[in-house]
Each structure stands twice: as C-alpha cells, then as structure tokens.
Amino acid sequence: MPLSSEILFQPFSVGSLTLPNRIVMAPMTRSFAPQGVPGPANAAYYRRRAEGGVGLIISEGTVVDRPASRNDPDVPSFHGETALAGCQGVIDSVHDAGGKMGPQLWHTGAVKGFQTEWTPDVPVESPSGFDAPEVQRGVAMSDADIADTIAAFAKAASEAKRLGFDTVELHGAHGYLIDQFFWAGTNHRTDAYGGPGIGERARFAAEIIAAVRAAVGPGFPIVIRLSQWKQQDYSARLARTPEEMAQWLEPLVAAGADVLHCSQRRFWEPEFPEVDGDEGLNFAGWAKKLTGAATISVGSVGLSGEFMSSFTGEKSTSVGLDALVKRMDRGEFDLVAVGRALISDPQWVEKIRSGEGELRGYEVTALGELV
Ligand SMILES: Cc1cc2nc3c(=O)[nH]c(=O)nc-3n(C[C@H](O)[C@H](O)[C@H](O)COP(=O)(O)O)c2cc1C
C-alpha cells in the first residue's frame, strides 16, 4: 500500500458496526429500479463495490412510505413487500461479498425529478409549500402529515434492521424534504416545526432521528446526511457561524444520530475561513469538533471537477489524494465518501489500496448503465 494512503485503510467502529477501512460509497440515485423494486442487476452493482473493497456502502436514495415521497418512478422504495424483497436481495448479495451497507432513506419533498418530468398523483408536500424561496410548489404539510412522515422514516429504519442492513442513513441534505425544514427559505412555519433559529427548524429532523432510534434500539448506527448548500441555491447556508452550526447539529446528535455525513461539493473548502483560515476545517471537521460525533466528508475526492457540473457535461479526470489524506491524518473527520469515482470503477478502492491499476475519470455517460 502506498504509505500516503495508510489512514484510509485503518478500521473504524461506531456502535454495532465495524468497518475495515474509512472509505464509504456515497449514496447515488441511479433510477434503475423499475416501479421502485430493486432486482438482481442492482444487487450485482452493489456487490461489485463490496468485492472492490468499499468499507461501507450507502445505497442510492430509497423512499419512505408517503404518497408523494418520490419524484422518479424508478428510484427504489423502502416499503412494501415486493420492494423490500428486492432490498433483501441487495443486502444479502453485499454481505455475501463481505461488505457492509445501509440504505439512504429519502423523501424528496417539493423537489422535481432530476431526469424525469414524472410527478406523483397527489400534490408534492413540504413544510410550507415551497420548493425554493419564492418558488411555490405543492402543499404545506399538516401536523398529521408530519407525524405520518416521521413514522414512515421510523418504519423504514426498522425494516432495514430486520432485513440485516448494518446501518441507516437519513437524507437530510441537498434541498429535499428534511432540508426544506432546516432552510428558512422554504420553512415559513410558525408552529413548533418552524421559527427564526436553525435550532427550531431542526426539530423535524430531531424527531425523525428520535423515532428511528426508538425503532432500531441502542447500538444500531444512525447516519444523517446534511449540507449547507442546496441544489436550489449553491450559496445557501444554514449555519453562518460555528455557534449556529452547533445549534443545528447538537439536537440531532442528542436525538440519537451517531454519524454526521457532511456533504460538500469540494471537500477541501474550509467551512469558516474567517475563524480558522483558508486551510481551516471543512464542514465535517467543524461538525466533529462541535458535536464529538463521528463524521463523513465527501466532495470531489479523487476527481478534478465537482458533481453538479458533471450533470451538464463537465468531465473529471483522476487526481491524487494527498490533500484528503493530510486532513484525515490530522483527525479532521473519520470517514470519506466517494461518489462518481465509484460509479466509473467498482475497483477504485482496491486500486488505491494496492497502488496498482489505472484510475479512471468520470463523465456523465457513465450513468447510462449499472457497471
Ligand atoms: C448520479 C448521482 C446521483 C446522486 N444521488 C444522490 C442521492 O440519491 N442522495 C444523496 O445524498 N446524494 C446523491 N448524490 C451526491 C453524491 O452522494 C455525492 O455527494 C456527490 O456525487 C459528490 O461526491 P463525488 O464528487 O465523489 O462524486 C448523487 C450524485 C450523483 C453523481
């Protein structure tokens, strides 16, 4: 193994989960589960990443049991007998290859599908009926809708545990439902789920986490994915200072989240350079420092360009991991998620470990099939 990447191959434990290395496959929607049911091709796709040495696989977003939880008919469901049987096939296949995996549990809120004009046959739902600031879409959720959604996340998490998954990740990032509650631009509620402070707007997520914890019991690791940026506005910030970040994250950890998956488009960007300089801690670094929870960083690891630009055709070439390793060596965060590099190449982790084999770049055409 090249000396420089040793830290990536140290084991890591959280709760009942022990990982052989620090590399996580980032959740990536592939829209290859017709009618929401994953099949043998999906299972084989994830199995190849387990065989290629990925420490922890987080699945593509899989939707919870609400009438408008999806924005694409071909993303997997994490409810219903047929879809869950498909999910069972996925986790069995990954375990068979020695891998560890958790589903990413998702509700798309008021956000339109990325690759399709499809819409659910009931109105989309969000905290206040907004997809983005000033952009109305669908309906505001009632108290009963909120309670049912919280229960749907908890039910999906208990199904994940029952099927044998090793963890669950809640998708609280990128402007989807949970993030629409965090974001003042889309949460105008005046009840207990809204308010001027990020701590108040974190209540919905905290209640989901508490319900998930009650459903899965102690020890089973709960991950929540978070981002300052939104697909609706790359410059959006939920926390403008470390104090605000603590108000946002502390209730989530207190409610039972073990791991904060801190999504950035470029992992090397410092979160609060005005506090600790241009080489300062990134989002995952600050999240760990403020809460003491384990954190995952992500964003353009091993690639030259970032992922949102990749959808409009920007090609990325393979780049070295020195900047990443430097941050991990200083203990800034615990795990790192890798997205597109693992779409291009199921053997990416093994190539990094051995230092052998040519690393591939990434371009959007790679999404055409499940390699
Ligand atoms: C095709 C594609 C689909 C994605 N789908 C999801 C998703 O379902 N859930 C999620 O949290 N992030 C999703 N992302 C974001 C990735 O998890 C990751 O954060 C992003 O690609 C940055 O990592 P990378 O630069 O290593 O690709 C997706 C990214 C891509 C490229």
The ligand as a MOL file (V3000), in Angstrom:
LIG
                    3D

  0  0  0     0  0            999 V3000
M  V30 BEGIN CTAB
M  V30 COUNTS 31 33 0 0 0
M  V30 BEGIN ATOM
M  V30 1 C -25.5870 10.3370 -10.2810 0
M  V30 2 C -25.5880 10.8970 -8.8930 0
M  V30 3 C -26.6730 10.6490 -8.0650 0
M  V30 4 C -26.7030 11.1390 -6.7450 0
M  V30 5 N -27.7480 10.8080 -5.9220 0
M  V30 6 C -27.6900 11.1430 -4.6050 0
M  V30 7 C -28.6590 10.6270 -3.6800 0
M  V30 8 O -29.5610 9.8400 -4.0170 0
M  V30 9 N -28.5370 11.0170 -2.3770 0
M  V30 10 C -27.5550 11.8570 -1.9570 0
M  V30 11 O -27.4930 12.1930 -0.7670 0
M  V30 12 N -26.6090 12.3290 -2.8120 0
M  V30 13 C -26.6440 11.9790 -4.1090 0
M  V30 14 N -25.6310 12.3680 -4.9480 0
M  V30 15 C -24.4730 13.1070 -4.4070 0
M  V30 16 C -23.3400 12.1310 -4.0270 0
M  V30 17 O -23.7080 11.3170 -2.9500 0
M  V30 18 C -22.0390 12.8660 -3.6620 0
M  V30 19 O -22.2770 13.6790 -2.5410 0
M  V30 20 C -21.5270 13.7270 -4.8170 0
M  V30 21 O -21.5030 12.9880 -6.0290 0
M  V30 22 C -20.1280 14.2480 -4.5220 0
M  V30 23 O -19.2170 13.1790 -4.4440 0
M  V30 24 P -18.1940 12.9040 -5.6820 0
M  V30 25 O -17.5920 14.2440 -6.0100 0
M  V30 26 O -17.2270 11.9140 -5.1280 0
M  V30 27 O -18.9960 12.3880 -6.8200 0
M  V30 28 C -25.6070 11.9180 -6.2790 0
M  V30 29 C -24.5240 12.1670 -7.1280 0
M  V30 30 C -24.5010 11.6600 -8.4170 0
M  V30 31 C -23.2930 11.9120 -9.2780 0
M  V30 END ATOM
M  V30 BEGIN BOND
M  V30 1 1 1 2
M  V30 2 1 2 3
M  V30 3 2 2 30
M  V30 4 2 3 4
M  V30 5 1 4 5
M  V30 6 1 4 28
M  V30 7 2 5 6
M  V30 8 1 6 7
M  V30 9 1 6 13
M  V30 10 2 7 8
M  V30 11 1 7 9
M  V30 12 1 9 10
M  V30 13 2 10 11
M  V30 14 1 10 12
M  V30 15 2 12 13
M  V30 16 1 13 14
M  V30 17 1 14 15
M  V30 18 1 14 28
M  V30 19 1 15 16
M  V30 20 1 16 17
M  V30 21 1 16 18
M  V30 22 1 18 19
M  V30 23 1 18 20
M  V30 24 1 20 21
M  V30 25 1 20 22
M  V30 26 1 22 23
M  V30 27 1 23 24
M  V30 28 2 24 25
M  V30 29 1 24 26
M  V30 30 1 24 27
M  V30 31 2 28 29
M  V30 32 1 29 30
M  V30 33 1 30 31
M  V30 END BOND
M  V30 END CTAB
M  END
